């Protein structure tokens, strides 16, 4: 998923030690690395099937990445302050990406939110579900057009809507593109 890679790169780009790996530092042989740009796809590094990350990705609206700030499982306590300094801006920048993409409401013809509605993005396999109040949010890379649709049992699927997710202006916070999606009740089955 391109979004997961961008989130990982956001973190590593803000940590010079992580991003500019030239050797394994204190890594033991066979522990991996150095990784180009400080990032690897975990499945390529070591295969783990059925993890909590897999479950959350497929069965919730959660996206997760694993951050390994050191290949040393138990760094010397005197090194912890430097780890904090190396990773502080990475964490802040990663948190800012929470608004990268699109958000809105899925509503019925009376303007009420449709709980559990499915929001799909054309070309992306992973769908998201609306909250109990019909709210949805989907992380998407900026700089692209995306076509969204919503669906729910008892409703006719929404018309496709194309939205552009803009790049933030220099020095401005990242904000999600707001796009509401509208569902009409399905005709009664006779």
ZADREN-968826 format. One record per atom (N, C-alpha, C): atom name; residue in one letter; x, y, z. Coordinates in steps of 0.05 Angstrom, whole numbers, plus 5000, padded with zeros to 4 digits. Layout:
BEGIN
site, code, east, north, up
CA, A, X, Y, Z
...
***
This chain:
BEGIN
site, code, east, north, up
N, X, 5017, 4976, 5000
CA, X, 5000, 5000, 5000
C, X, 5018, 5025, 5000
N, X, 5013, 5042, 4981
CA, X, 5030, 5066, 4978
C, X, 5027, 5085, 5002
N, X, 5004, 5085, 5015
CA, X, 5000, 5102, 5039
C, X, 5019, 5093, 5061
N, X, 5020, 5067, 5066
CA, X, 5037, 5057, 5087
C, X, 5066, 5063, 5082
N, X, 5075, 5061, 5057
CA, X, 5103, 5067, 5051
C, X, 5108, 5097, 5055
N, X, 5089, 5114, 5048
CA, X, 5092, 5143, 5052
C, X, 5094, 5150, 5081
N, X, 5078, 5137, 5098
CA, X, 5079, 5141, 5127
C, X, 5106, 5133, 5138
N, X, 5116, 5110, 5129
CA, X, 5142, 5101, 5138
C, X, 5164, 5120, 5129
N, X, 5163, 5130, 5105
CA, X, 5183, 5149, 5095
C, X, 5181, 5175, 5109
N, X, 5156, 5184, 5117
CA, X, 5153, 5208, 5132
C, X, 5169, 5206, 5158
N, X, 5167, 5183, 5171
CA, X, 5182, 5179, 5196
C, X, 5212, 5179, 5191
N, X, 5221, 5163, 5172
CA, X, 5250, 5160, 5168
C, X, 5263, 5185, 5158
N, X, 5249, 5200, 5140
CA, X, 5261, 5225, 5130
C, X, 5267, 5246, 5152
N, X, 5253, 5243, 5174
CA, X, 5257, 5262, 5196
C, X, 5275, 5251, 5217
N, X, 5289, 5230, 5211
CA, X, 5309, 5218, 5229
C, X, 5333, 5211, 5213
N, X, 5353, 5228, 5214
CA, X, 5377, 5225, 5197
C, X, 5391, 5198, 5201
N, X, 5392, 5189, 5225
CA, X, 5405, 5163, 5231
C, X, 5390, 5140, 5217
N, X, 5364, 5141, 5218
CA, X, 5348, 5120, 5206
C, X, 5349, 5122, 5175
N, X, 5345, 5146, 5165
CA, X, 5343, 5150, 5136
C, X, 5370, 5145, 5121
N, X, 5392, 5153, 5133
CA, X, 5418, 5150, 5121
C, X, 5434, 5126, 5131
N, X, 5421, 5103, 5133
CA, X, 5435, 5080, 5142
C, X, 5458, 5072, 5123
N, X, 5481, 5070, 5134
CA, X, 5504, 5062, 5118
C, X, 5516, 5036, 5128
N, X, 5510, 5028, 5152
CA, X, 5519, 5002, 5162
C, X, 5499, 4993, 5184
N, X, 5505, 4971, 5196
CA, X, 5487, 4960, 5216
C, X, 5491, 4970, 5244
N, X, 5509, 4990, 5247
CA, X, 5514, 5001, 5273
C, X, 5519, 4977, 5293
N, X, 5502, 4974, 5312
CA, X, 5506, 4953, 5332
C, X, 5490, 4927, 5325
N, X, 5479, 4926, 5301
CA, X, 5463, 4903, 5294
C, X, 5479, 4877, 5293
N, X, 5466, 4856, 5303
CA, X, 5479, 4830, 5302
C, X, 5475, 4819, 5274
N, X, 5493, 4802, 5265
CA, X, 5491, 4790, 5239
C, X, 5464, 4776, 5236
N, X, 5452, 4781, 5213
CA, X, 5426, 4769, 5206
C, X, 5402, 4785, 5217
N, X, 5407, 4808, 5229
CA, X, 5384, 4823, 5240
C, X, 5372, 4842, 5220
N, X, 5382, 4843, 5196
CA, X, 5371, 4860, 5175
C, X, 5387, 4886, 5172
N, X, 5379, 4902, 5153
CA, X, 5391, 4928, 5148
C, X, 5419, 4925, 5136
N, X, 5430, 4947, 5127
CA, X, 5416, 4973, 5126
C, X, 5394, 4973, 5106
N, X, 5373, 4988, 5111
CA, X, 5350, 4990, 5093
C, X, 5351, 5015, 5077
N, X, 5346, 5014, 5051
CA, X, 5346, 5038, 5035
C, X, 5326, 5059, 5045
N, X, 5335, 5083, 5050
CA, X, 5318, 5104, 5061
C, X, 5307, 5098, 5088
N, X, 5318, 5078, 5102
CA, X, 5310, 5071, 5129
C, X, 5284, 5056, 5130
N, X, 5274, 5045, 5108
CA, X, 5248, 5032, 5107
C, X, 5249, 5005, 5093
N, X, 5234, 4986, 5103
CA, X, 5230, 4961, 5089
C, X, 5201, 4952, 5093
N, X, 5192, 4936, 5075
CA, X, 5166, 4923, 5078
C, X, 5171, 4899, 5097
N, X, 5157, 4899, 5120
CA, X, 5161, 4879, 5140
C, X, 5159, 4851, 5129
N, X, 5140, 4847, 5110
CA, X, 5136, 4820, 5099
C, X, 5161, 4810, 5084
N, X, 5177, 4829, 5073
CA, X, 5201, 4822, 5059
C, X, 5224, 4816, 5079
N, X, 5222, 4829, 5102
CA, X, 5243, 4826, 5122
C, X, 5240, 4800, 5137
N, X, 5216, 4796, 5148
CA, X, 5209, 4770, 5161
C, X, 5179, 4766, 5158
N, X, 5172, 4742, 5149
CA, X, 5144, 4736, 5144
C, X, 5129, 4729, 5169
N, X, 5107, 4743, 5173
CA, X, 5090, 4738, 5196
C, X, 5061, 4740, 5187
N, X, 5047, 4718, 5187
CA, X, 5020, 4718, 5177
C, X, 5001, 4715, 5201
N, X, 4978, 4730, 5199
CA, X, 4958, 4728, 5220
C, X, 4964, 4746, 5244
N, X, 4980, 4766, 5240
CA, X, 4986, 4785, 5262
C, X, 4963, 4804, 5268
N, X, 4966, 4819, 5289
CA, X, 4946, 4839, 5296
C, X, 4945, 4860, 5274
N, X, 4968, 4866, 5262
CA, X, 4968, 4886, 5240
C, X, 4951, 4876, 5217
N, X, 4954, 4850, 5210
CA, X, 4938, 4839, 5189
C, X, 4908, 4841, 5195
N, X, 4901, 4833, 5220
CA, X, 4873, 4834, 5228
C, X, 4862, 4862, 5227
N, X, 4877, 4881, 5239
CA, X, 4867, 4909, 5239
C, X, 4865, 4920, 5211
N, X, 4883, 4913, 5193
CA, X, 4881, 4924, 5166
C, X, 4856, 4914, 5152
N, X, 4850, 4888, 5154
CA, X, 4828, 4877, 5139
C, X, 4801, 4879, 5153
N, X, 4800, 4881, 5179
CA, X, 4775, 4880, 5193
C, X, 4768, 4905, 5209
N, X, 4783, 4926, 5206
CA, X, 4777, 4952, 5219
C, X, 4786, 4975, 5201
N, X, 4783, 4999, 5210
CA, X, 4792, 5022, 5195
C, X, 4820, 5030, 5203
N, X, 4835, 5012, 5216
CA, X, 4861, 5018, 5227
C, X, 4883, 5011, 5207
N, X, 4903, 5028, 5205
CA, X, 4927, 5023, 5190
C, X, 4950, 5024, 5210
N, X, 4968, 5005, 5209
CA, X, 4990, 5004, 5228
C, X, 5017, 5001, 5213
N, X, 5037, 5014, 5224
CA, X, 5064, 5008, 5215
C, X, 5081, 5002, 5240
N, X, 5101, 4986, 5237
CA, X, 5120, 4980, 5259
C, X, 5144, 4998, 5256
N, X, 5151, 5011, 5277
CA, X, 5174, 5028, 5278
C, X, 5195, 5015, 5296
N, X, 5218, 5009, 5284
CA, X, 5240, 4998, 5299
C, X, 5262, 5019, 5299
N, X, 5264, 5033, 5322
CA, X, 5282, 5056, 5323
C, X, 5311, 5047, 5329
N, X, 5315, 5021, 5333
CA, X, 5341, 5011, 5337
C, X, 5340, 4981, 5332
N, X, 5363, 4970, 5323
CA, X, 5364, 4941, 5320
C, X, 5372, 4928, 5347
N, X, 5378, 4945, 5366
CA, X, 5385, 4935, 5393
C, X, 5360, 4934, 5410
N, X, 5352, 4911, 5419
CA, X, 5328, 4908, 5435
C, X, 5329, 4922, 5462
N, X, 5353, 4923, 5473
CA, X, 5357, 4934, 5500
C, X, 5380, 4954, 5500
N, X, 5376, 4978, 5489
CA, X, 5398, 4997, 5489
C, X, 5406, 5006, 5517
N, X, 5430, 5014, 5519
CA, X, 5440, 5025, 5544
C, X, 5423, 5048, 5553
N, X, 5416, 5050, 5578
CA, X, 5399, 5072, 5588
C, X, 5410, 5100, 5581
N, X, 5436, 5102, 5580
CA, X, 5449, 5128, 5573
C, X, 5443, 5137, 5545
N, X, 5435, 5118, 5527
CA, X, 5430, 5124, 5499
C, X, 5401, 5133, 5494
N, X, 5383, 5130, 5514
CA, X, 5355, 5136, 5510
C, X, 5349, 5165, 5503
N, X, 5363, 5183, 5516
CA, X, 5359, 5211, 5509
C, X, 5365, 5217, 5480
N, X, 5386, 5205, 5469
CA, X, 5392, 5209, 5441
C, X, 5371, 5196, 5423
N, X, 5361, 5173, 5431
CA, X, 5339, 5161, 5415
C, X, 5315, 5180, 5415
N, X, 5309, 5192, 5437
CA, X, 5286, 5211, 5438
C, X, 5292, 5234, 5419
N, X, 5315, 5246, 5420
CA, X, 5322, 5268, 5403
C, X, 5321, 5260, 5373
N, X, 5331, 5236, 5367
CA, X, 5331, 5226, 5339
C, X, 5303, 5222, 5329
N, X, 5283, 5215, 5346
CA, X, 5257, 5207, 5337
C, X, 5235, 5227, 5342
N, X, 5240, 5248, 5357
CA, X, 5219, 5267, 5365
C, X, 5205, 5279, 5341
N, X, 5219, 5291, 5322
CA, X, 5207, 5303, 5299
C, X, 5194, 5283, 5281
N, X, 5205, 5259, 5280
CA, X, 5192, 5237, 5264
C, X, 5164, 5231, 5274
N, X, 5161, 5230, 5301
CA, X, 5135, 5224, 5313
C, X, 5116, 5247, 5307
N, X, 5125, 5272, 5310
CA, X, 5108, 5295, 5306
C, X, 5098, 5295, 5277
N, X, 5116, 5291, 5258
CA, X, 5109, 5291, 5229
C, X, 5090, 5268, 5222
N, X, 5095, 5245, 5234
CA, X, 5077, 5222, 5229
C, X, 5049, 5228, 5240
N, X, 5047, 5240, 5263
CA, X, 5021, 5247, 5275
C, X, 5006, 5267, 5257
N, X, 5021, 5285, 5245
CA, X, 5008, 5305, 5227
C, X, 4995, 5292, 5203
N, X, 5003, 5269, 5196
CA, X, 4992, 5255, 5172
C, X, 4965, 5243, 5177
N, X, 4955, 5245, 5202
CA, X, 4929, 5234, 5208
C, X, 4907, 5247, 5191
N, X, 4912, 5271, 5181
CA, X, 4892, 5285, 5165
C, X, 4897, 5283, 5135
N, X, 4916, 5267, 5127
CA, X, 4923, 5264, 5098
C, X, 4901, 5247, 5084
N, X, 4887, 5259, 5066
CA, X, 4867, 5243, 5051
C, X, 4840, 5256, 5050
N, X, 4819, 5240, 5055
CA, X, 4792, 5250, 5052
C, X, 4775, 5242, 5077
N, X, 4756, 5258, 5084
CA, X, 4738, 5252, 5106
C, X, 4711, 5264, 5099
N, X, 4690, 5255, 5113
CA, X, 4664, 5266, 5109
C, X, 4643, 5249, 5123
N, X, 4618, 5253, 5114
CA, X, 4595, 5239, 5124
C, X, 4582, 5223, 5102
N, X, 4572, 5200, 5109
CA, X, 4554, 5185, 5091
C, X, 4526, 5188, 5103
N, X, 4509, 5201, 5087
CA, X, 4482, 5208, 5098
C, X, 4460, 5198, 5080
N, X, 4436, 5195, 5092
CA, X, 4413, 5186, 5077
C, X, 4398, 5211, 5067
N, X, 4376, 5207, 5053
CA, X, 4362, 5230, 5041
C, X, 4350, 5249, 5061
N, X, 4348, 5241, 5087
CA, X, 4339, 5259, 5108
C, X, 4362, 5273, 5122
N, X, 4386, 5267, 5113
CA, X, 4410, 5281, 5125
C, X, 4421, 5267, 5149
N, X, 4411, 5243, 5155
CA, X, 4421, 5228, 5178
C, X, 4445, 5210, 5169
N, X, 4465, 5207, 5187
CA, X, 4487, 5190, 5181
C, X, 4479, 5161, 5179
N, X, 4492, 5147, 5161
CA, X, 4487, 5119, 5156
C, X, 4509, 5102, 5170
N, X, 4502, 5091, 5193
CA, X, 4521, 5075, 5208
C, X, 4531, 5051, 5192
N, X, 4557, 5047, 5193
CA, X, 4569, 5023, 5180
C, X, 4570, 5023, 5150
N, X, 4563, 5046, 5138
CA, X, 4565, 5047, 5108
C, X, 4593, 5041, 5099
N, X, 4596, 5028, 5076
CA, X, 4622, 5022, 5065
C, X, 4630, 5044, 5045
N, X, 4654, 5055, 5049
CA, X, 4665, 5075, 5030
C, X, 4687, 5062, 5015
N, X, 4685, 5063, 4989
CA, X, 4704, 5050, 4971
C, X, 4718, 5072, 4955
N, X, 4744, 5067, 4949
CA, X, 4760, 5084, 4932
C, X, 4768, 5067, 4908
N, X, 4760, 5076, 4885
CA, X, 4766, 5061, 4860
C, X, 4796, 5056, 4858
N, X, 4803, 5030, 4853
CA, X, 4830, 5022, 4849
C, X, 4845, 5015, 4875
N, X, 4831, 5017, 4898
CA, X, 4843, 5010, 4923
C, X, 4825, 4988, 4936
N, X, 4838, 4965, 4941
CA, X, 4823, 4942, 4951
C, X, 4811, 4947, 4979
N, X, 4825, 4961, 4996
CA, X, 4817, 4965, 5024
C, X, 4795, 4986, 5026
N, X, 4771, 4978, 5036
CA, X, 4749, 4997, 5040
C, X, 4749, 5005, 5070
N, X, 4735, 5027, 5076
CA, X, 4731, 5035, 5104
C, X, 4702, 5035, 5110
N, X, 4696, 5034, 5136
CA, X, 4668, 5034, 5145
C, X, 4662, 5060, 5160
N, X, 4638, 5071, 5155
CA, X, 4630, 5095, 5170
C, X, 4624, 5088, 5199
N, X, 4627, 5108, 5216
CA, X, 4622, 5105, 5244
C, X, 4592, 5104, 5249
N, X, 4584, 5102, 5274
CA, X, 4556, 5101, 5281
C, X, 4541, 5126, 5273
N, X, 4556, 5148, 5270
CA, X, 4544, 5174, 5262
C, X, 4547, 5179, 5232
N, X, 4558, 5159, 5217
CA, X, 4561, 5162, 5188
C, X, 4587, 5176, 5180
N, X, 4605, 5181, 5199
CA, X, 4630, 5193, 5193
C, X, 4649, 5173, 5181
N, X, 4666, 5182, 5162
CA, X, 4687, 5165, 5151
C, X, 4712, 5182, 5147
N, X, 4734, 5168, 5145
CA, X, 4759, 5181, 5139
C, X, 4777, 5160, 5126
N, X, 4792, 5168, 5106
CA, X, 4809, 5150, 5091
C, X, 4835, 5164, 5085
N, X, 4857, 5152, 5095
CA, X, 4883, 5163, 5088
C, X, 4889, 5158, 5058
N, X, 4896, 5179, 5044
CA, X, 4903, 5177, 5016
C, X, 4926, 5196, 5010
N, X, 4942, 5189, 4990
CA, X, 4965, 5205, 4983
C, X, 4956, 5231, 4970
N, X, 4968, 5253, 4977
CA, X, 4961, 5279, 4964
C, X, 4972, 5280, 4936
N, X, 4959, 5297, 4919
CA, X, 4968, 5301, 4892
C, X, 4954, 5284, 4871
N, X, 4933, 5271, 4879
CA, X, 4919, 5253, 4861
C, X, 4888, 5257, 4863
N, X, 4875, 5249, 4841
CA, X, 4845, 5247, 4841
C, X, 4838, 5219, 4850
N, X, 4816, 5217, 4865
CA, X, 4805, 5192, 4874
C, X, 4775, 5192, 4869
N, X, 4765, 5168, 4862
CA, X, 4736, 5165, 4858
C, X, 4725, 5149, 4881
N, X, 4706, 5161, 4895
CA, X, 4694, 5150, 4919
C, X, 4665, 5141, 4914
N, X, 4656, 5120, 4927
CA, X, 4628, 5112, 4928
C, X, 4622, 5102, 4956
N, X, 4597, 5103, 4963
CA, X, 4588, 5092, 4988
C, X, 4565, 5073, 4983
N, X, 4563, 5053, 5000
CA, X, 4541, 5033, 4998
C, X, 4534, 5024, 5026
N, X, 4510, 5014, 5029
CA, X, 4500, 5003, 5054
C, X, 4475, 4986, 5048
N, X, 4470, 4966, 5064
CA, X, 4446, 4950, 5061
C, X, 4421, 4967, 5063
N, X, 4402, 4963, 5045
CA, X, 4377, 4979, 5045
C, X, 4379, 5005, 5030
N, X, 4402, 5010, 5018
CA, X, 4406, 5035, 5003
C, X, 4417, 5030, 4975
N, X, 4411, 5048, 4957
CA, X, 4423, 5047, 4930
C, X, 4451, 5060, 4934
N, X, 4471, 5048, 4922
CA, X, 4499, 5059, 4924
C, X, 4499, 5088, 4914
N, X, 4516, 5104, 4926
CA, X, 4519, 5132, 4919
C, X, 4530, 5134, 4891
N, X, 4525, 5156, 4878
CA, X, 4538, 5162, 4853
C, X, 4568, 5165, 4858
N, X, 4585, 5157, 4839
CA, X, 4614, 5161, 4843
C, X, 4621, 5190, 4844
N, X, 4639, 5198, 4862
CA, X, 4647, 5225, 4864
C, X, 4678, 5226, 4862
N, X, 4688, 5243, 4845
CA, X, 4717, 5246, 4842
C, X, 4726, 5269, 4858
N, X, 4746, 5265, 4875
CA, X, 4757, 5286, 4892
C, X, 4787, 5288, 4887
N, X, 4798, 5311, 4891
CA, X, 4827, 5316, 4889
C, X, 4837, 5320, 4917
N, X, 4857, 5305, 4925
CA, X, 4870, 5309, 4951
C, X, 4895, 5326, 4946
N, X, 4894, 5351, 4955
CA, X, 4915, 5370, 4950
C, X, 4939, 5367, 4968
N, X, 4962, 5374, 4958
CA, X, 4986, 5376, 4974
C, X, 4983, 5400, 4992
N, X, 4992, 5398, 5017
CA, X, 4991, 5421, 5035
C, X, 5010, 5443, 5025
N, X, 5002, 5468, 5029
CA, X, 5020, 5490, 5022
C, X, 5042, 5491, 5042
N, X, 5065, 5500, 5033
CA, X, 5089, 5502, 5050
C, X, 5083, 5516, 5076
N, X, 5089, 5503, 5098
CA, X, 5085, 5515, 5124
C, X, 5057, 5513, 5135
N, X, 5039, 5501, 5120
CA, X, 5011, 5498, 5128
C, X, 5006, 5470, 5138
N, X, 4987, 5467, 5157
CA, X, 4981, 5440, 5167
C, X, 4968, 5423, 5145
N, X, 4971, 5397, 5147
CA, X, 4957, 5379, 5129
C, X, 4928, 5377, 5137
N, X, 4910, 5380, 5118
CA, X, 4882, 5379, 5123
C, X, 4869, 5360, 5103
N, X, 4849, 5345, 5112
CA, X, 4835, 5326, 5095
C, X, 4816, 5341, 5077
N, X, 4812, 5330, 5053
CA, X, 4792, 5340, 5035
C, X, 4765, 5330, 5046
N, X, 4745, 5348, 5048
CA, X, 4719, 5340, 5058
C, X, 4701, 5333, 5035
N, X, 4690, 5309, 5035
CA, X, 4671, 5300, 5015
C, X, 4649, 5284, 5027
N, X, 4625, 5294, 5027
CA, X, 4602, 5279, 5038
C, X, 4591, 5261, 5016
N, X, 4581, 5238, 5023
CA, X, 4569, 5219, 5004
C, X, 4540, 5214, 5012
N, X, 4523, 5212, 4991
CA, X, 4494, 5211, 4996
C, X, 4482, 5185, 4986
N, X, 4466, 5173, 5004
CA, X, 4453, 5147, 4997
C, X, 4423, 5152, 4997
N, X, 4409, 5139, 4978
CA, X, 4380, 5139, 4976
C, X, 4370, 5112, 4984
N, X, 4348, 5111, 4998
CA, X, 4336, 5085, 5006
C, X, 4329, 5069, 4981
N, X, 4335, 5043, 4983
CA, X, 4328, 5025, 4961
C, X, 4298, 5022, 4959
N, X, 4288, 5018, 4935
CA, X, 4259, 5014, 4933
C, X, 4251, 4988, 4947
N, X, 4227, 4987, 4958
CA, X, 4218, 4963, 4972
C, X, 4216, 4940, 4952
N, X, 4224, 4916, 4962
CA, X, 4222, 4892, 4946
C, X, 4194, 4881, 4948
N, X, 4182, 4877, 4925
CA, X, 4154, 4868, 4925
C, X, 4153, 4838, 4920
***
